[in-house]
């Protein structure tokens, strides 16, 4: 296989991973929306009819953990993690590229540790058959497993980003490197916010 | 130990490692260096605890509420109504900028979103009515910062969680300073336009019947505010429950305005989940770091060192203000809050400052950070809305409003009751 098709295979995998991450975000978002509706229902019924259903706080807590962990991969792909670019912005392109790599590795180290220790929590719940200390008595391993899966996906995406960035760096493809893991400058970020603002008010999004 | 930790943290951040990873990796490094027991084992349980905390569920819900309202399509009409009511003042539409920001802030917990929305509607009016461009742009950037001071506020939820203080009390404490801040911003505009009358552009006049008819456009934001903030103080709902009711209300509004579509909903979900994940990974990492820091005695050592300086409370407050003003020039504001509050708040409360009051002071400092160069995000948002002209104009125009923020911090230090009176009324 020549170098070109190698890269395009990688690019294809990357695009696929991005699509899956986006689906993860939508499902997480729907879970959050469902939490909002469940909590509202709980409050309204409690207030108007004096019926306490309960459980919405517990369930929305699980939904929160799961949706957040599944959104992490997308956040990384969108380069939405906050980085301080005080030094970075004054560095020549190659040094900045190296810093991007280091940043990715550091995030990866943290995420792998987090995933590992989170998996211990879920495993322990499974082995001990722990249940939530609530009327629902939810078997804890169930939400915990879904939460850990999101974290594991996040670590995998970071690894994939690292591979993509390394290949780009070795082949001197700085544009791809920057697109994969460069710092989103305040300008870019503000551009996006402003663009959203304009679209919203003009109503094109609807 | 303090020096090692500080140097490591600064090095990690200077390498432009993401804030969450910097904090997490610092925790992982400090653990084997200073602790007998492997502390990182606790990471999993802590992360699960934080990630399922019901109070924190308010964060994605408030973000989602803001994202839906942004797209609900009432911003333009609301701005129009505000301009009819306020533009007779010297400075004209600039007061509408502040007024619309204030009202929008009462439904949204984000400053950047507030500036982006109001700015989009307002900026085309500069040329039309011949306003002084820098001051006009400054009023949008500054008005936007009100988003986090006037409840609901995402930043106050985070402060409440970090310091174990009551979010409803923090919300109450933000109302009077928020309104006062809006009045101070308007005062800045009036003074500037009294000195240089031509900055104020052409007067726009409106009849009383026009004004009264426009009131209907203020109903949607007012309704959301009553639903969210009202339900908390009527004792009907906790902050998280209020946020959920707000999401429901915003969906109904968007449907009434014909804006509730699949594409719109998808955008809402994507941007709110992205923002939530970005915040939560920092919260989880900071939680772990704080645990390691107190287990190895670092937190205690820092507190002892700082209190050992023997500074009077007022000097310490001044030091905190200077610290945040400088830090705010370089750091994104949410990460700045999450990293510093666990250290700063205990020191200040040990000196006798009220934690609720301190929360409002810190929010005012965060607002300052949003409009001070080089990393004031609101400045950049306003700049990118106008497409041409130099950034310096926005910076210059914001400076008078930074002074107003300092005046407010001074007022609040002299009269803590401005923040604490309203919470005390409700607790008794």
Boltz contact constraints between the chains, C-beta under 6 A:
constraints:
  - contact:
      token1: [A, 25]
      token2: [B, 270]
      max_distance: 6.0
  - contact:
      token1: [A, 25]
      token2: [B, 273]
      max_distance: 6.0
  - contact:
      token1: [A, 26]
      token2: [B, 269]
      max_distance: 6.0
  - contact:
      token1: [A, 28]
      token2: [B, 273]
      max_distance: 6.0
  - contact:
      token1: [A, 29]
      token2: [B, 269]
      max_distance: 6.0
  - contact:
      token1: [A, 29]
      token2: [B, 273]
      max_distance: 6.0
  - contact:
      token1: [A, 32]
      token2: [B, 60]
      max_distance: 6.0
  - contact:
      token1: [A, 36]
      token2: [B, 61]
      max_distance: 6.0
  - contact:
      token1: [A, 36]
      token2: [B, 244]
      max_distance: 6.0
  - contact:
      token1: [A, 36]
      token2: [B, 247]
      max_distance: 6.0
  - contact:
      token1: [A, 39]
      token2: [B, 241]
      max_distance: 6.0
  - contact:
      token1: [A, 39]
      token2: [B, 244]
      max_distance: 6.0
  - contact:
      token1: [A, 40]
      token2: [B, 244]
      max_distance: 6.0
  - contact:
      token1: [A, 40]
      token2: [B, 245]
      max_distance: 6.0
  - contact:
      token1: [A, 40]
      token2: [B, 248]
      max_distance: 6.0
  - contact:
      token1: [A, 43]
      token2: [B, 237]
      max_distance: 6.0
  - contact:
      token1: [A, 43]
      token2: [B, 241]
      max_distance: 6.0
  - contact:
      token1: [A, 47]
      token2: [B, 236]
      max_distance: 6.0
  - contact:
      token1: [A, 57]
      token2: [B, 54]
      max_distance: 6.0
  - contact:
      token1: [A, 60]
      token2: [B, 57]
      max_distance: 6.0
  - contact:
      token1: [A, 61]
      token2: [B, 52]
      max_distance: 6.0
  - contact:
      token1: [A, 61]
      token2: [B, 54]
      max_distance: 6.0
  - contact:
      token1: [A, 64]
      token2: [B, 57]
      max_distance: 6.0
  - contact:
      token1: [A, 65]
      token2: [B, 51]
      max_distance: 6.0
  - contact:
      token1: [A, 65]
      token2: [B, 52]
      max_distance: 6.0
  - contact:
      token1: [A, 68]
      token2: [B, 276]
      max_distance: 6.0
  - contact:
      token1: [A, 68]
      token2: [B, 277]
      max_distance: 6.0
  - contact:
      token1: [A, 68]
      token2: [B, 280]
      max_distance: 6.0
  - contact:
      token1: [A, 71]
      token2: [B, 273]
      max_distance: 6.0
  - contact:
      token1: [A, 71]
      token2: [B, 277]
      max_distance: 6.0
  - contact:
      token1: [A, 72]
      token2: [B, 277]
      max_distance: 6.0
  - contact:
      token1: [A, 75]
      token2: [B, 274]
      max_distance: 6.0
  - contact:
      token1: [A, 75]
      token2: [B, 277]
      max_distance: 6.0
  - contact:
      token1: [A, 75]
      token2: [B, 278]
      max_distance: 6.0
  - contact:
      token1: [A, 80]
      token2: [B, 274]
      max_distance: 6.0
  - contact:
      token1: [A, 80]
      token2: [B, 278]
      max_distance: 6.0
  - contact:
      token1: [A, 81]
      token2: [B, 18]
      max_distance: 6.0
  - contact:
      token1: [A, 82]
      token2: [B, 19]
      max_distance: 6.0
  - contact:
      token1: [A, 82]
      token2: [B, 332]
      max_distance: 6.0
  - contact:
      token1: [A, 82]
      token2: [B, 335]
      max_distance: 6.0
  - contact:
      token1: [A, 83]
      token2: [B, 16]
      max_distance: 6.0
  - contact:
      token1: [A, 83]
      token2: [B, 18]
      max_distance: 6.0
  - contact:
      token1: [A, 84]
      token2: [B, 13]
      max_distance: 6.0
  - contact:
      token1: [A, 85]
      token2: [B, 16]
      max_distance: 6.0
  - contact:
      token1: [A, 86]
      token2: [B, 330]
      max_distance: 6.0
  - contact:
      token1: [A, 87]
      token2: [B, 14]
      max_distance: 6.0
  - contact:
      token1: [A, 88]
      token2: [B, 16]
      max_distance: 6.0
  - contact:
      token1: [A, 99]
      token2: [B, 15]
      max_distance: 6.0
  - contact:
      token1: [A, 99]
      token2: [B, 16]
      max_distance: 6.0
  - contact:
      token1: [A, 102]
      token2: [B, 15]
      max_distance: 6.0
  - contact:
      token1: [A, 103]
      token2: [B, 16]
      max_distance: 6.0
  - contact:
      token1: [A, 103]
      token2: [B, 17]
      max_distance: 6.0
  - contact:
      token1: [A, 103]
      token2: [B, 18]
      max_distance: 6.0
  - contact:
      token1: [A, 106]
      token2: [B, 17]
      max_distance: 6.0
  - contact:
      token1: [A, 106]
      token2: [B, 21]
      max_distance: 6.0
  - contact:
      token1: [A, 106]
      token2: [B, 25]
      max_distance: 6.0
  - contact:
      token1: [A, 107]
      token2: [B, 18]
      max_distance: 6.0
  - contact:
      token1: [A, 107]
      token2: [B, 21]
      max_distance: 6.0
  - contact:
      token1: [A, 110]
      token2: [B, 21]
      max_distance: 6.0
  - contact:
      token1: [A, 110]
      token2: [B, 24]
      max_distance: 6.0
  - contact:
      token1: [A, 110]
      token2: [B, 25]
      max_distance: 6.0
  - contact:
      token1: [A, 117]
      token2: [B, 43]
      max_distance: 6.0
  - contact:
      token1: [A, 117]
      token2: [B, 44]
      max_distance: 6.0
  - contact:
      token1: [A, 118]
      token2: [B, 44]
      max_distance: 6.0
  - contact:
      token1: [A, 118]
      token2: [B, 47]
      max_distance: 6.0
  - contact:
      token1: [A, 120]
      token2: [B, 44]
      max_distance: 6.0
  - contact:
      token1: [A, 121]
      token2: [B, 44]
      max_distance: 6.0
  - contact:
      token1: [A, 121]
      token2: [B, 45]
      max_distance: 6.0
  - contact:
      token1: [A, 121]
      token2: [B, 48]
      max_distance: 6.0
  - contact:
      token1: [A, 186]
      token2: [B, 375]
      max_distance: 6.0
  - contact:
      token1: [A, 186]
      token2: [B, 380]
      max_distance: 6.0
  - contact:
      token1: [A, 190]
      token2: [B, 380]
      max_distance: 6.0
  - contact:
      token1: [A, 190]
      token2: [B, 381]
      max_distance: 6.0
  - contact:
      token1: [A, 190]
      token2: [B, 384]
      max_distance: 6.0
  - contact:
      token1: [A, 191]
      token2: [B, 384]
      max_distance: 6.0
  - contact:
      token1: [A, 193]
      token2: [B, 112]
      max_distance: 6.0
  - contact:
      token1: [A, 193]
      token2: [B, 116]
      max_distance: 6.0
  - contact:
      token1: [A, 193]
      token2: [B, 381]
      max_distance: 6.0
  - contact:
      token1: [A, 194]
      token2: [B, 116]
      max_distance: 6.0
  - contact:
      token1: [A, 194]
      token2: [B, 381]
      max_distance: 6.0
  - contact:
      token1: [A, 194]
      token2: [B, 384]
      max_distance: 6.0
  - contact:
      token1: [A, 194]
      token2: [B, 385]
      max_distance: 6.0
  - contact:
      token1: [A, 197]
      token2: [B, 116]
      max_distance: 6.0
  - contact:
      token1: [A, 197]
      token2: [B, 117]
      max_distance: 6.0
  - contact:
      token1: [A, 197]
      token2: [B, 120]
      max_distance: 6.0
  - contact:
      token1: [A, 198]
      token2: [B, 120]
      max_distance: 6.0
  - contact:
      token1: [A, 200]
      token2: [B, 70]
      max_distance: 6.0
  - contact:
      token1: [A, 200]
      token2: [B, 71]
      max_distance: 6.0
  - contact:
      token1: [A, 201]
      token2: [B, 75]
      max_distance: 6.0
  - contact:
      token1: [A, 201]
      token2: [B, 76]
      max_distance: 6.0
  - contact:
      token1: [A, 201]
      token2: [B, 120]
      max_distance: 6.0
  - contact:
      token1: [A, 201]
      token2: [B, 121]
      max_distance: 6.0
  - contact:
      token1: [A, 203]
      token2: [B, 73]
      max_distance: 6.0
  - contact:
      token1: [A, 205]
      token2: [B, 71]
      max_distance: 6.0
  - contact:
      token1: [A, 205]
      token2: [B, 264]
      max_distance: 6.0
  - contact:
      token1: [A, 206]
      token2: [B, 259]
      max_distance: 6.0
  - contact:
      token1: [A, 206]
      token2: [B, 261]
      max_distance: 6.0
  - contact:
      token1: [A, 206]
      token2: [B, 264]
      max_distance: 6.0
